Amino acid sequence: MAYVVDAAGFFAGLQNVLMGKAYTTPEVLSEVKDKSSRRALELGLAAGKVVVAEPSEAELQRVVRVAESLGELGRLSTTDLRVLGIAYSLIKRGFKVVVVSDDRSVQNVALKLGAEVMGVKRASLRRPRRYVYVCPACGAVFDRPGICPKCGAAQLKRRKA
């Protein structure tokens, strides 16, 4: 079992209690700044429990396509996409992967990629969901979040039936 961990998992110190290795990106490591979380992270790195990895460009492109198909692309940061790229890389290599994150958009894409998910402080999603973005003023529907180009209102995220 391989775990792909975002910053929430490191803030909780999960890397030192997980049964397998915790994979992450350099960007996530740089987000862990508070003294106690940083110390626990450094212990995990020194013990070989934390592995820093980078996804390939092809793996990132696959993640982008999946995120876009679910209506999540506009809600994911570059760091989120890279974390998911690592998960996809491990899945391709035959690992059973658990993505540890409280971010619902990250969980959603991870499920669609074939990983399991584990929330840190929030409950985990059980299955992937497709979303669209709807303008509450004029009713226009979009694939990405933002401001409605027709009327200027902020779009709302809605689960697609």
Rosetta constraint file for C-alpha pairs under 8 A:
AtomPair CA 1 CA 19 HARMONIC 7.72 0.50
AtomPair CA 1 CA 20 HARMONIC 5.64 0.50
AtomPair CA 1 CA 21 HARMONIC 7.75 0.50
AtomPair CA 1 CA 95 HARMONIC 6.42 0.50
AtomPair CA 1 CA 96 HARMONIC 5.11 0.50
AtomPair CA 1 CA 97 HARMONIC 5.99 0.50
AtomPair CA 1 CA 98 HARMONIC 7.49 0.50
AtomPair CA 2 CA 20 HARMONIC 5.50 0.50
AtomPair CA 2 CA 21 HARMONIC 5.61 0.50
AtomPair CA 2 CA 22 HARMONIC 6.52 0.50
AtomPair CA 2 CA 23 HARMONIC 7.36 0.50
AtomPair CA 2 CA 90 HARMONIC 7.79 0.50
AtomPair CA 2 CA 95 HARMONIC 6.51 0.50
AtomPair CA 2 CA 96 HARMONIC 6.18 0.50
AtomPair CA 2 CA 97 HARMONIC 4.92 0.50
AtomPair CA 2 CA 98 HARMONIC 6.35 0.50
AtomPair CA 3 CA 18 HARMONIC 7.86 0.50
AtomPair CA 3 CA 20 HARMONIC 6.63 0.50
AtomPair CA 3 CA 21 HARMONIC 6.10 0.50
AtomPair CA 3 CA 22 HARMONIC 4.77 0.50
AtomPair CA 3 CA 23 HARMONIC 6.00 0.50
AtomPair CA 3 CA 97 HARMONIC 5.70 0.50
AtomPair CA 3 CA 98 HARMONIC 4.83 0.50
AtomPair CA 3 CA 99 HARMONIC 5.78 0.50
AtomPair CA 3 CA 100 HARMONIC 6.81 0.50
AtomPair CA 4 CA 22 HARMONIC 5.61 0.50
AtomPair CA 4 CA 23 HARMONIC 4.65 0.50
AtomPair CA 4 CA 24 HARMONIC 5.79 0.50
AtomPair CA 4 CA 83 HARMONIC 6.95 0.50
AtomPair CA 4 CA 86 HARMONIC 7.22 0.50
AtomPair CA 4 CA 87 HARMONIC 6.11 0.50
AtomPair CA 4 CA 97 HARMONIC 7.11 0.50
AtomPair CA 4 CA 98 HARMONIC 6.22 0.50
AtomPair CA 4 CA 99 HARMONIC 4.71 0.50
AtomPair CA 4 CA 100 HARMONIC 6.01 0.50
AtomPair CA 5 CA 9 HARMONIC 5.73 0.50
AtomPair CA 5 CA 10 HARMONIC 7.23 0.50
AtomPair CA 5 CA 15 HARMONIC 7.92 0.50
AtomPair CA 5 CA 22 HARMONIC 6.11 0.50
AtomPair CA 5 CA 23 HARMONIC 6.08 0.50
AtomPair CA 5 CA 24 HARMONIC 5.59 0.50
AtomPair CA 5 CA 83 HARMONIC 7.54 0.50
AtomPair CA 5 CA 99 HARMONIC 6.01 0.50
AtomPair CA 5 CA 100 HARMONIC 4.79 0.50
AtomPair CA 5 CA 101 HARMONIC 6.57 0.50
AtomPair CA 6 CA 10 HARMONIC 6.93 0.50
AtomPair CA 6 CA 24 HARMONIC 6.65 0.50
AtomPair CA 6 CA 28 HARMONIC 6.11 0.50
AtomPair CA 6 CA 80 HARMONIC 7.88 0.50
AtomPair CA 6 CA 83 HARMONIC 6.95 0.50
AtomPair CA 6 CA 100 HARMONIC 6.34 0.50
AtomPair CA 6 CA 101 HARMONIC 5.69 0.50
AtomPair CA 7 CA 11 HARMONIC 6.16 0.50
AtomPair CA 7 CA 28 HARMONIC 5.64 0.50
AtomPair CA 7 CA 29 HARMONIC 7.39 0.50
AtomPair CA 7 CA 31 HARMONIC 6.53 0.50
AtomPair CA 7 CA 32 HARMONIC 6.44 0.50
AtomPair CA 7 CA 101 HARMONIC 7.69 0.50
AtomPair CA 8 CA 12 HARMONIC 6.40 0.50
AtomPair CA 8 CA 100 HARMONIC 7.87 0.50
AtomPair CA 8 CA 101 HARMONIC 6.10 0.50
AtomPair CA 8 CA 102 HARMONIC 6.69 0.50
AtomPair CA 8 CA 120 HARMONIC 6.68 0.50
AtomPair CA 9 CA 13 HARMONIC 6.29 0.50
AtomPair CA 9 CA 14 HARMONIC 5.46 0.50
AtomPair CA 9 CA 15 HARMONIC 7.10 0.50
AtomPair CA 9 CA 100 HARMONIC 6.16 0.50
AtomPair CA 9 CA 101 HARMONIC 6.48 0.50
AtomPair CA 9 CA 120 HARMONIC 6.23 0.50
AtomPair CA 10 CA 14 HARMONIC 5.98 0.50
AtomPair CA 10 CA 15 HARMONIC 6.39 0.50
AtomPair CA 10 CA 32 HARMONIC 7.17 0.50
AtomPair CA 10 CA 37 HARMONIC 6.43 0.50
AtomPair CA 10 CA 40 HARMONIC 7.90 0.50
AtomPair CA 10 CA 41 HARMONIC 6.59 0.50
AtomPair CA 11 CA 32 HARMONIC 7.00 0.50
AtomPair CA 11 CA 37 HARMONIC 5.23 0.50
AtomPair CA 12 CA 37 HARMONIC 7.38 0.50
AtomPair CA 12 CA 120 HARMONIC 7.42 0.50
AtomPair CA 13 CA 17 HARMONIC 7.64 0.50
AtomPair CA 13 CA 37 HARMONIC 6.50 0.50
AtomPair CA 13 CA 40 HARMONIC 6.22 0.50
AtomPair CA 13 CA 41 HARMONIC 7.27 0.50
AtomPair CA 14 CA 18 HARMONIC 6.11 0.50
AtomPair CA 15 CA 21 HARMONIC 7.65 0.50
AtomPair CA 15 CA 22 HARMONIC 5.83 0.50
AtomPair CA 15 CA 41 HARMONIC 7.36 0.50
AtomPair CA 15 CA 44 HARMONIC 6.40 0.50
AtomPair CA 15 CA 49 HARMONIC 6.73 0.50
AtomPair CA 15 CA 50 HARMONIC 6.77 0.50
AtomPair CA 16 CA 40 HARMONIC 7.56 0.50
AtomPair CA 16 CA 44 HARMONIC 6.01 0.50
AtomPair CA 16 CA 49 HARMONIC 7.00 0.50
AtomPair CA 18 CA 22 HARMONIC 7.53 0.50
AtomPair CA 20 CA 49 HARMONIC 7.44 0.50
AtomPair CA 21 CA 48 HARMONIC 7.75 0.50
AtomPair CA 21 CA 49 HARMONIC 4.94 0.50
AtomPair CA 21 CA 50 HARMONIC 5.92 0.50
AtomPair CA 21 CA 51 HARMONIC 6.95 0.50
AtomPair CA 22 CA 49 HARMONIC 5.98 0.50
AtomPair CA 22 CA 50 HARMONIC 4.71 0.50
AtomPair CA 22 CA 51 HARMONIC 6.08 0.50
AtomPair CA 23 CA 50 HARMONIC 5.80 0.50
AtomPair CA 23 CA 51 HARMONIC 4.73 0.50
AtomPair CA 23 CA 52 HARMONIC 5.84 0.50
AtomPair CA 23 CA 53 HARMONIC 6.64 0.50
AtomPair CA 23 CA 86 HARMONIC 7.55 0.50
AtomPair CA 24 CA 28 HARMONIC 6.58 0.50
AtomPair CA 24 CA 29 HARMONIC 7.54 0.50
AtomPair CA 24 CA 50 HARMONIC 7.40 0.50
AtomPair CA 24 CA 51 HARMONIC 6.38 0.50
AtomPair CA 24 CA 52 HARMONIC 5.13 0.50
AtomPair CA 24 CA 53 HARMONIC 6.03 0.50
AtomPair CA 24 CA 83 HARMONIC 6.29 0.50
AtomPair CA 24 CA 86 HARMONIC 7.36 0.50
AtomPair CA 25 CA 29 HARMONIC 6.58 0.50
AtomPair CA 25 CA 52 HARMONIC 5.34 0.50
AtomPair CA 25 CA 53 HARMONIC 5.45 0.50
AtomPair CA 25 CA 54 HARMONIC 6.17 0.50
AtomPair CA 25 CA 79 HARMONIC 7.68 0.50
AtomPair CA 25 CA 82 HARMONIC 6.96 0.50
AtomPair CA 25 CA 83 HARMONIC 6.32 0.50
AtomPair CA 25 CA 86 HARMONIC 7.98 0.50
AtomPair CA 26 CA 30 HARMONIC 6.39 0.50
AtomPair CA 26 CA 52 HARMONIC 6.34 0.50
AtomPair CA 26 CA 53 HARMONIC 7.46 0.50
AtomPair CA 26 CA 54 HARMONIC 7.98 0.50
AtomPair CA 27 CA 31 HARMONIC 6.61 0.50
AtomPair CA 27 CA 79 HARMONIC 6.10 0.50
AtomPair CA 28 CA 32 HARMONIC 6.90 0.50
AtomPair CA 28 CA 79 HARMONIC 6.87 0.50
AtomPair CA 32 CA 37 HARMONIC 6.55 0.50
AtomPair CA 32 CA 38 HARMONIC 5.82 0.50
AtomPair CA 33 CA 37 HARMONIC 7.13 0.50
AtomPair CA 33 CA 38 HARMONIC 5.85 0.50
AtomPair CA 34 CA 38 HARMONIC 5.92 0.50
AtomPair CA 35 CA 39 HARMONIC 6.10 0.50
AtomPair CA 36 CA 40 HARMONIC 6.28 0.50
AtomPair CA 37 CA 41 HARMONIC 6.09 0.50
AtomPair CA 38 CA 42 HARMONIC 6.11 0.50
AtomPair CA 39 CA 43 HARMONIC 6.27 0.50
AtomPair CA 40 CA 44 HARMONIC 6.29 0.50
AtomPair CA 41 CA 45 HARMONIC 6.23 0.50
AtomPair CA 41 CA 50 HARMONIC 7.78 0.50
AtomPair CA 42 CA 46 HARMONIC 6.10 0.50
AtomPair CA 43 CA 47 HARMONIC 6.09 0.50
AtomPair CA 44 CA 48 HARMONIC 6.17 0.50
AtomPair CA 44 CA 49 HARMONIC 4.98 0.50
AtomPair CA 44 CA 50 HARMONIC 5.38 0.50
AtomPair CA 45 CA 49 HARMONIC 5.96 0.50
AtomPair CA 45 CA 50 HARMONIC 4.83 0.50
AtomPair CA 45 CA 51 HARMONIC 7.00 0.50
AtomPair CA 53 CA 86 HARMONIC 6.89 0.50
AtomPair CA 54 CA 82 HARMONIC 7.18 0.50
AtomPair CA 54 CA 85 HARMONIC 7.85 0.50
AtomPair CA 54 CA 86 HARMONIC 6.49 0.50
AtomPair CA 55 CA 59 HARMONIC 6.01 0.50
AtomPair CA 55 CA 60 HARMONIC 6.47 0.50
AtomPair CA 55 CA 82 HARMONIC 6.32 0.50
AtomPair CA 55 CA 85 HARMONIC 5.10 0.50
AtomPair CA 55 CA 86 HARMONIC 5.10 0.50
AtomPair CA 55 CA 89 HARMONIC 6.61 0.50
AtomPair CA 56 CA 60 HARMONIC 6.29 0.50
AtomPair CA 56 CA 85 HARMONIC 7.53 0.50
AtomPair CA 57 CA 61 HARMONIC 6.18 0.50
AtomPair CA 58 CA 62 HARMONIC 6.30 0.50
AtomPair CA 59 CA 63 HARMONIC 6.35 0.50
AtomPair CA 59 CA 85 HARMONIC 5.42 0.50
AtomPair CA 59 CA 86 HARMONIC 7.87 0.50
AtomPair CA 59 CA 88 HARMONIC 6.64 0.50
AtomPair CA 59 CA 89 HARMONIC 6.48 0.50
AtomPair CA 60 CA 64 HARMONIC 6.19 0.50
AtomPair CA 60 CA 81 HARMONIC 6.76 0.50
AtomPair CA 60 CA 82 HARMONIC 6.66 0.50
AtomPair CA 60 CA 84 HARMONIC 7.90 0.50
AtomPair CA 60 CA 85 HARMONIC 5.14 0.50
AtomPair CA 61 CA 65 HARMONIC 6.25 0.50
AtomPair CA 62 CA 66 HARMONIC 6.32 0.50
AtomPair CA 62 CA 85 HARMONIC 7.99 0.50
AtomPair CA 63 CA 67 HARMONIC 6.02 0.50
AtomPair CA 63 CA 81 HARMONIC 6.70 0.50
AtomPair CA 63 CA 84 HARMONIC 6.65 0.50
AtomPair CA 63 CA 85 HARMONIC 6.12 0.50
AtomPair CA 63 CA 88 HARMONIC 7.54 0.50
AtomPair CA 63 CA 109 HARMONIC 7.68 0.50
AtomPair CA 63 CA 113 HARMONIC 7.77 0.50
AtomPair CA 64 CA 68 HARMONIC 6.00 0.50
AtomPair CA 64 CA 73 HARMONIC 6.63 0.50
AtomPair CA 64 CA 81 HARMONIC 7.22 0.50
AtomPair CA 65 CA 69 HARMONIC 6.19 0.50
AtomPair CA 66 CA 70 HARMONIC 6.45 0.50
AtomPair CA 66 CA 109 HARMONIC 6.68 0.50
AtomPair CA 66 CA 112 HARMONIC 7.25 0.50
AtomPair CA 66 CA 113 HARMONIC 7.44 0.50
AtomPair CA 67 CA 71 HARMONIC 6.26 0.50
AtomPair CA 67 CA 72 HARMONIC 4.98 0.50
AtomPair CA 67 CA 73 HARMONIC 4.82 0.50
AtomPair CA 67 CA 109 HARMONIC 5.75 0.50
AtomPair CA 68 CA 72 HARMONIC 5.83 0.50
AtomPair CA 68 CA 73 HARMONIC 4.91 0.50
AtomPair CA 68 CA 143 HARMONIC 7.65 0.50
AtomPair CA 69 CA 130 HARMONIC 7.48 0.50
AtomPair CA 70 CA 109 HARMONIC 7.43 0.50
AtomPair CA 70 CA 129 HARMONIC 6.65 0.50
AtomPair CA 70 CA 130 HARMONIC 4.39 0.50
AtomPair CA 70 CA 131 HARMONIC 5.85 0.50
AtomPair CA 71 CA 130 HARMONIC 6.10 0.50
AtomPair CA 71 CA 131 HARMONIC 4.86 0.50
AtomPair CA 71 CA 132 HARMONIC 5.69 0.50
AtomPair CA 71 CA 133 HARMONIC 7.98 0.50
AtomPair CA 71 CA 143 HARMONIC 5.36 0.50
AtomPair CA 71 CA 144 HARMONIC 6.16 0.50
AtomPair CA 72 CA 76 HARMONIC 6.64 0.50
AtomPair CA 72 CA 105 HARMONIC 6.06 0.50
AtomPair CA 72 CA 109 HARMONIC 7.63 0.50
AtomPair CA 72 CA 131 HARMONIC 7.05 0.50
AtomPair CA 72 CA 144 HARMONIC 7.25 0.50
AtomPair CA 73 CA 144 HARMONIC 6.93 0.50
AtomPair CA 74 CA 144 HARMONIC 5.35 0.50
AtomPair CA 74 CA 145 HARMONIC 5.89 0.50
AtomPair CA 75 CA 105 HARMONIC 6.83 0.50
AtomPair CA 75 CA 145 HARMONIC 7.30 0.50
AtomPair CA 76 CA 80 HARMONIC 5.63 0.50
AtomPair CA 76 CA 81 HARMONIC 6.49 0.50
AtomPair CA 76 CA 105 HARMONIC 6.83 0.50
AtomPair CA 76 CA 106 HARMONIC 7.19 0.50
AtomPair CA 77 CA 81 HARMONIC 6.34 0.50
AtomPair CA 78 CA 82 HARMONIC 6.24 0.50
AtomPair CA 79 CA 83 HARMONIC 6.19 0.50
AtomPair CA 80 CA 84 HARMONIC 6.24 0.50
AtomPair CA 80 CA 106 HARMONIC 6.58 0.50
AtomPair CA 81 CA 85 HARMONIC 6.02 0.50
AtomPair CA 82 CA 86 HARMONIC 6.34 0.50
AtomPair CA 83 CA 87 HARMONIC 6.53 0.50
AtomPair CA 84 CA 88 HARMONIC 6.19 0.50
AtomPair CA 84 CA 106 HARMONIC 7.23 0.50
AtomPair CA 84 CA 109 HARMONIC 7.63 0.50
AtomPair CA 84 CA 110 HARMONIC 6.45 0.50
AtomPair CA 85 CA 89 HARMONIC 6.12 0.50
AtomPair CA 86 CA 90 HARMONIC 6.27 0.50
AtomPair CA 87 CA 91 HARMONIC 6.21 0.50
AtomPair CA 87 CA 97 HARMONIC 6.55 0.50
AtomPair CA 87 CA 98 HARMONIC 7.98 0.50
AtomPair CA 87 CA 99 HARMONIC 7.05 0.50
AtomPair CA 87 CA 110 HARMONIC 7.46 0.50
AtomPair CA 87 CA 115 HARMONIC 7.24 0.50
AtomPair CA 88 CA 92 HARMONIC 6.15 0.50
AtomPair CA 88 CA 113 HARMONIC 6.52 0.50
AtomPair CA 88 CA 115 HARMONIC 7.98 0.50
AtomPair CA 89 CA 93 HARMONIC 6.43 0.50
AtomPair CA 90 CA 94 HARMONIC 6.51 0.50
AtomPair CA 90 CA 95 HARMONIC 5.43 0.50
AtomPair CA 90 CA 96 HARMONIC 7.76 0.50
AtomPair CA 90 CA 97 HARMONIC 6.96 0.50
AtomPair CA 91 CA 95 HARMONIC 5.10 0.50
AtomPair CA 91 CA 96 HARMONIC 6.42 0.50
AtomPair CA 91 CA 97 HARMONIC 6.43 0.50
AtomPair CA 91 CA 114 HARMONIC 7.36 0.50
AtomPair CA 91 CA 115 HARMONIC 7.30 0.50
AtomPair CA 96 CA 115 HARMONIC 7.10 0.50
AtomPair CA 97 CA 115 HARMONIC 5.14 0.50
AtomPair CA 97 CA 116 HARMONIC 6.18 0.50
AtomPair CA 98 CA 115 HARMONIC 5.66 0.50
AtomPair CA 98 CA 116 HARMONIC 4.58 0.50
AtomPair CA 98 CA 117 HARMONIC 5.14 0.50
AtomPair CA 98 CA 118 HARMONIC 6.65 0.50
AtomPair CA 99 CA 107 HARMONIC 7.16 0.50
AtomPair CA 99 CA 110 HARMONIC 6.77 0.50
AtomPair CA 99 CA 115 HARMONIC 6.70 0.50
AtomPair CA 99 CA 116 HARMONIC 6.24 0.50
AtomPair CA 99 CA 117 HARMONIC 4.73 0.50
AtomPair CA 99 CA 118 HARMONIC 6.14 0.50
AtomPair CA 100 CA 117 HARMONIC 5.95 0.50
AtomPair CA 100 CA 118 HARMONIC 4.81 0.50
AtomPair CA 100 CA 119 HARMONIC 5.86 0.50
AtomPair CA 100 CA 120 HARMONIC 6.88 0.50
AtomPair CA 101 CA 106 HARMONIC 7.02 0.50
AtomPair CA 101 CA 107 HARMONIC 6.77 0.50
AtomPair CA 101 CA 117 HARMONIC 7.40 0.50
AtomPair CA 101 CA 118 HARMONIC 6.39 0.50
AtomPair CA 101 CA 119 HARMONIC 5.22 0.50
AtomPair CA 101 CA 120 HARMONIC 6.24 0.50
AtomPair CA 102 CA 107 HARMONIC 7.57 0.50
AtomPair CA 102 CA 118 HARMONIC 7.80 0.50
AtomPair CA 102 CA 119 HARMONIC 4.85 0.50
AtomPair CA 102 CA 120 HARMONIC 5.73 0.50
AtomPair CA 102 CA 121 HARMONIC 6.59 0.50
AtomPair CA 102 CA 122 HARMONIC 5.79 0.50
AtomPair CA 102 CA 123 HARMONIC 7.88 0.50
AtomPair CA 102 CA 124 HARMONIC 7.60 0.50
AtomPair CA 103 CA 107 HARMONIC 6.28 0.50
AtomPair CA 104 CA 108 HARMONIC 5.99 0.50
AtomPair CA 104 CA 124 HARMONIC 7.79 0.50
AtomPair CA 104 CA 125 HARMONIC 7.22 0.50
AtomPair CA 105 CA 109 HARMONIC 6.35 0.50
AtomPair CA 106 CA 110 HARMONIC 6.05 0.50
AtomPair CA 107 CA 111 HARMONIC 6.16 0.50
AtomPair CA 107 CA 117 HARMONIC 5.93 0.50
AtomPair CA 107 CA 124 HARMONIC 7.31 0.50
AtomPair CA 107 CA 125 HARMONIC 6.56 0.50
AtomPair CA 108 CA 112 HARMONIC 6.49 0.50
AtomPair CA 108 CA 125 HARMONIC 6.91 0.50
AtomPair CA 108 CA 127 HARMONIC 7.26 0.50
AtomPair CA 108 CA 128 HARMONIC 4.93 0.50
AtomPair CA 108 CA 129 HARMONIC 6.43 0.50
AtomPair CA 109 CA 113 HARMONIC 6.21 0.50
AtomPair CA 109 CA 128 HARMONIC 6.96 0.50
AtomPair CA 110 CA 114 HARMONIC 6.44 0.50
AtomPair CA 110 CA 115 HARMONIC 5.33 0.50
AtomPair CA 110 CA 116 HARMONIC 7.02 0.50
AtomPair CA 110 CA 117 HARMONIC 6.99 0.50
AtomPair CA 111 CA 115 HARMONIC 5.12 0.50
AtomPair CA 111 CA 116 HARMONIC 5.94 0.50
AtomPair CA 111 CA 117 HARMONIC 6.86 0.50
AtomPair CA 111 CA 126 HARMONIC 7.98 0.50
AtomPair CA 111 CA 127 HARMONIC 6.36 0.50
AtomPair CA 111 CA 128 HARMONIC 5.61 0.50
AtomPair CA 112 CA 127 HARMONIC 7.85 0.50
AtomPair CA 112 CA 128 HARMONIC 5.65 0.50
AtomPair CA 117 CA 124 HARMONIC 6.32 0.50
AtomPair CA 117 CA 125 HARMONIC 7.27 0.50
AtomPair CA 118 CA 123 HARMONIC 7.71 0.50
AtomPair CA 118 CA 124 HARMONIC 5.60 0.50
AtomPair CA 119 CA 123 HARMONIC 5.49 0.50
AtomPair CA 119 CA 124 HARMONIC 4.98 0.50
AtomPair CA 129 CA 159 HARMONIC 6.96 0.50
AtomPair CA 129 CA 160 HARMONIC 7.66 0.50
AtomPair CA 130 CA 159 HARMONIC 5.99 0.50
AtomPair CA 130 CA 160 HARMONIC 5.45 0.50
AtomPair CA 130 CA 161 HARMONIC 7.89 0.50
AtomPair CA 131 CA 143 HARMONIC 7.67 0.50
AtomPair CA 131 CA 157 HARMONIC 6.61 0.50
AtomPair CA 131 CA 158 HARMONIC 5.57 0.50
AtomPair CA 131 CA 159 HARMONIC 4.45 0.50
AtomPair CA 131 CA 160 HARMONIC 5.07 0.50
AtomPair CA 132 CA 141 HARMONIC 6.69 0.50
AtomPair CA 132 CA 142 HARMONIC 5.92 0.50
AtomPair CA 132 CA 143 HARMONIC 5.23 0.50
AtomPair CA 132 CA 144 HARMONIC 7.07 0.50
AtomPair CA 132 CA 157 HARMONIC 5.97 0.50
AtomPair CA 132 CA 158 HARMONIC 5.48 0.50
AtomPair CA 132 CA 159 HARMONIC 6.38 0.50
AtomPair CA 132 CA 160 HARMONIC 6.15 0.50
AtomPair CA 133 CA 141 HARMONIC 5.65 0.50
AtomPair CA 133 CA 142 HARMONIC 4.96 0.50
AtomPair CA 133 CA 143 HARMONIC 6.00 0.50
AtomPair CA 133 CA 144 HARMONIC 6.24 0.50
AtomPair CA 133 CA 145 HARMONIC 5.79 0.50
AtomPair CA 133 CA 155 HARMONIC 5.64 0.50
AtomPair CA 133 CA 156 HARMONIC 5.28 0.50
AtomPair CA 133 CA 157 HARMONIC 4.58 0.50
AtomPair CA 133 CA 158 HARMONIC 5.91 0.50
AtomPair CA 134 CA 139 HARMONIC 5.96 0.50
AtomPair CA 134 CA 140 HARMONIC 5.74 0.50
AtomPair CA 134 CA 141 HARMONIC 4.56 0.50
AtomPair CA 134 CA 142 HARMONIC 6.29 0.50
AtomPair CA 134 CA 155 HARMONIC 5.21 0.50
AtomPair CA 134 CA 156 HARMONIC 5.22 0.50
AtomPair CA 134 CA 157 HARMONIC 6.49 0.50
AtomPair CA 134 CA 158 HARMONIC 6.86 0.50
AtomPair CA 135 CA 139 HARMONIC 4.89 0.50
AtomPair CA 135 CA 140 HARMONIC 5.31 0.50
AtomPair CA 135 CA 141 HARMONIC 6.52 0.50
AtomPair CA 135 CA 148 HARMONIC 6.18 0.50
AtomPair CA 135 CA 153 HARMONIC 6.42 0.50
AtomPair CA 135 CA 154 HARMONIC 6.53 0.50
AtomPair CA 135 CA 155 HARMONIC 4.50 0.50
AtomPair CA 135 CA 156 HARMONIC 6.26 0.50
AtomPair CA 136 CA 153 HARMONIC 7.27 0.50
AtomPair CA 136 CA 154 HARMONIC 7.74 0.50
AtomPair CA 136 CA 155 HARMONIC 6.66 0.50
AtomPair CA 136 CA 156 HARMONIC 6.95 0.50
AtomPair CA 137 CA 151 HARMONIC 7.42 0.50
AtomPair CA 137 CA 153 HARMONIC 6.46 0.50
AtomPair CA 138 CA 150 HARMONIC 7.87 0.50
AtomPair CA 138 CA 151 HARMONIC 6.97 0.50
AtomPair CA 140 CA 148 HARMONIC 7.64 0.50
AtomPair CA 140 CA 150 HARMONIC 8.00 0.50
AtomPair CA 145 CA 155 HARMONIC 6.14 0.50
AtomPair CA 145 CA 156 HARMONIC 7.44 0.50
AtomPair CA 145 CA 157 HARMONIC 7.25 0.50
AtomPair CA 146 CA 154 HARMONIC 6.15 0.50
AtomPair CA 146 CA 155 HARMONIC 5.81 0.50
AtomPair CA 147 CA 152 HARMONIC 5.60 0.50
AtomPair CA 147 CA 153 HARMONIC 5.61 0.50
AtomPair CA 147 CA 154 HARMONIC 4.54 0.50
AtomPair CA 147 CA 155 HARMONIC 5.80 0.50
AtomPair CA 148 CA 152 HARMONIC 4.80 0.50
AtomPair CA 148 CA 153 HARMONIC 5.35 0.50
AtomPair CA 148 CA 154 HARMONIC 6.14 0.50
AtomPair CA 148 CA 155 HARMONIC 6.25 0.50
